[in-house]
Amino acid sequence: MTFVSTWSYPTNIRFGAGRIAELPEACTSLHIARPLLVTDAALAKFPMVRDAADACEQAGLGIRVFSDIKSNPVGKNVEDGIAALHAGEHDGVIAFGGGSAMDVGKVVALMSGQTRPIWDFEDVGDNWARADPSGILPVIAVPTTAGTGSEVGRAGVISNETTHTKTIIFHPQMLAATVISDPMLTVGLPPNLTAWTGMDALAHCLEAYCARGFHPMADGIALEGMRLIRNYLQRAVNDGSDIDARSAMLAAATMGATAFQKGLGGIHALSHPIGALYDMHHGLSNAIFMPYVLEFNRRAIEDAMQRLASYLELPESSYRAVFEWILQLRQEFDVPHTLRDAGIDDGRFDELAAMAVADPTAGGNPVVLTEANCRQLYERSYDGRLHN
């Protein structure tokens, strides 16, 4: 067998409790004198954002906060962010928060000096090469949730209001120049969001591990990420002040996003349209779809699941053991078992299926996705039919 692949790995990560204190110095080291701190409206009210901004001001930095962002961000959020960036003559971006804030922050940095519209940089082919690299500002990423891993991603997911689709905007220079990964910033995350974001991290690791292609480093990172999630997610949900658990989950989230450069799959392909059309939390929708997609892929992933079960020290080394573990997690975290239970109607499955098969993540699924089988997966997820 001949192995041919291209690998790249993330950026400088300052990991550990209390390291948010290094934010002003991180700006200075990147020659950022006037950072725009991009966060969401809810988080902007928290002391952690005000404290970070105050520290930068005291260090002589011309910082401003932009927080007009939806939980599933849309193009207008990016456009408003670009306007705020230009109005304040900012020379860098601090993307501070969960996936939505970091995605918007990175796309604002990308678009700061571009003349083309955002959608021209969709992650299709070499669209990224259309961008003027000199017009991309440096980004410092500060995650406050342990789920998306967007802090080490080179893309941002933005919903197009015209087409009602989630679009992945990509450029290699969107990768944050510095990440400040401080578990203290995740302590205030409520139990339900801790669970949902943790299931998002699990979905990233699981789909990367199962994705088509040869990438043993990604596979190894995904495996260890899932081991951390198995050992620490429940602890973080039960006791949000458990810093060891928060640290492990923050690391696992970063590992998931590092691993999924290998690929994702059906969980995300089905989930992205639900987020775009129904504004459901991405981690929650991933958790709902997870067992249905596993069963759909079973014939292609059985051997991999046996290895995973062994590594996780599940009761037996089998696909079934992994499947039952995931069902147990969903039950413990009160994840709705079906789309119906989550309040989603069954009137748009044709539209959703067309969007799912067109999603860039669909290509990584170990079993080829079509509109027909995506519709069938939506139907099963609605009815609760796990097995063929």
HUQUI-V636517 format. One record per residue. N is the residue number from 1. PHI is phi as a letter, one per 40 degrees, with the letter a starting at -180 (none if undefined). NEAR is the number of other C-alpha atoms within 10 Angstrom. Layout:
BEGIN
n: [N,N]
phi: [PHI,PHI]
near: [NEAR,NEAR]
END
This chain:
BEGIN
n: [1,2,3,4,5,6,7,8,9,10,11,12,13,14,15,16,17,18,19,20,21,22,23,24,25,26,27,28,29,30,31,32,33,34,35,36,37,38,39,40,41,42,43,44,45,46,47,48,49,50,51,52,53,54,55,56,57,58,59,60,61,62,63,64,65,66,67,68,69,70,71,72,73,74,75,76,77,78,79,80,81,82,83,84,85,86,87,88,89,90,91,92,93,94,95,96,97,98,99,100,101,102,103,104,105,106,107,108,109,110,111,112,113,114,115,116,117,118,119,120,121,122,123,124,125,126,127,128,129,130,131,132,133,134,135,136,137,138,139,140,141,142,143,144,145,146,147,148,149,150,151,152,153,154,155,156,157,158,159,160,161,162,163,164,165,166,167,168,169,170,171,172,173,174,175,176,177,178,179,180,181,182,183,184,185,186,187,188,189,190,191,192,193,194,195,196,197,198,199,200,201,202,203,204,205,206,207,208,209,210,211,212,213,214,215,216,217,218,219,220,221,222,223,224,225,226,227,228,229,230,231,232,233,234,235,236,237,238,239,240,241,242,243,244,245,246,247,248,249,250,251,252,253,254,255,256,257,258,259,260,261,262,263,264,265,266,267,268,269,270,271,272,273,274,275,276,277,278,279,280,281,282,283,284,285,286,287,288,289,290,291,292,293,294,295,296,297,298,299,300,301,302,303,304,305,306,307,308,309,310,311,312,313,314,315,316,317,318,319,320,321,322,323,324,325,326,327,328,329,330,331,332,333,334,335,336,337,338,339,340,341,342,343,344,345,346,347,348,349,350,351,352,353,354,355,356,357,358,359,360,361,362,363,364,365,366,367,368,369,370,371,372,373,374,375,376,377,378,379,380,381,382,383,384,385,386,387,388]
phi: [none,b,b,b,a,b,b,a,b,c,b,c,b,c,b,i,c,g,c,c,c,c,d,d,c,c,c,c,c,c,g,c,b,b,c,b,c,b,a,c,c,c,c,d,c,c,d,c,c,c,c,c,c,c,c,c,c,c,c,g,c,c,c,b,b,b,b,c,b,c,c,b,c,b,d,c,d,c,d,c,c,c,c,c,c,c,c,c,f,c,b,a,b,b,c,b,i,c,c,c,c,c,c,c,d,c,c,c,c,c,c,d,b,b,b,c,c,d,c,c,b,d,c,b,f,b,d,d,c,c,c,c,c,c,c,b,c,c,b,b,b,b,c,b,b,b,a,c,g,d,c,b,c,b,a,b,c,b,c,c,c,c,c,f,b,c,b,c,c,b,a,d,c,c,c,d,c,a,b,b,b,b,c,c,c,c,c,c,c,c,d,c,c,c,c,c,c,c,c,c,c,c,d,c,c,c,c,c,c,c,c,c,h,b,a,c,c,c,c,c,c,c,c,c,d,c,c,c,c,d,c,b,c,d,c,c,c,c,a,c,c,c,c,c,c,c,c,c,c,c,c,c,c,c,c,c,c,c,c,c,c,c,i,b,a,c,d,c,c,c,c,d,c,c,c,c,c,b,f,c,d,c,c,c,c,d,c,c,c,d,c,c,c,d,c,c,c,d,c,c,b,d,c,c,c,c,c,c,d,c,c,c,f,c,d,a,c,a,d,d,c,c,d,c,c,c,c,c,d,d,c,c,c,f,c,d,c,b,c,d,c,c,g,c,c,b,c,b,c,c,c,c,c,c,c,c,c,c,c,d,c,c,c,c,c,c,b,d,c,b,d,c,c,c,c,c,c,c,c,c,c,c,c,g,c,c,b,c]
near: [3,4,7,8,9,7,9,7,11,18,14,11,18,17,16,16,17,13,15,23,15,14,23,22,13,18,23,15,11,14,13,24,19,22,29,30,29,30,27,24,15,13,17,19,11,11,10,16,19,14,13,18,22,15,18,24,15,10,15,13,18,18,22,19,20,21,20,18,23,16,17,23,25,23,21,16,22,23,18,15,27,24,14,17,25,13,9,15,13,22,20,26,29,29,33,30,27,25,28,24,34,34,31,32,33,35,32,31,29,31,23,21,17,16,10,12,10,20,15,14,24,20,18,12,8,11,15,18,12,12,20,14,15,10,14,22,24,24,32,28,32,28,29,25,26,32,31,30,26,31,35,27,27,21,26,28,26,26,24,17,13,8,9,14,22,23,24,20,24,26,24,13,19,25,22,28,19,24,25,25,27,23,28,19,20,24,19,13,18,13,16,14,18,27,28,25,29,29,31,27,30,31,28,33,34,26,29,29,29,25,26,18,15,13,20,12,14,23,22,14,22,31,25,18,27,27,21,21,26,19,14,21,26,19,18,27,22,13,15,18,17,16,19,14,22,28,24,20,32,29,22,32,35,27,25,33,28,25,28,27,18,24,25,27,29,31,26,27,27,28,25,28,24,23,21,24,15,13,15,20,18,24,24,24,27,28,28,26,25,27,22,24,25,24,19,19,18,18,11,16,18,17,14,14,23,19,16,24,23,15,14,21,13,16,11,13,18,18,20,16,20,23,18,13,15,19,17,12,17,21,12,11,18,12,20,16,21,22,21,15,15,15,12,14,12,13,8,12,18,16,13,24,24,17,23,27,22,15,22,19,22,25,19,22,23,22,19,13,20,15,18,12,14,24,22,16,23,24,17,19,22,22,15,16,13,16,9,7]
END
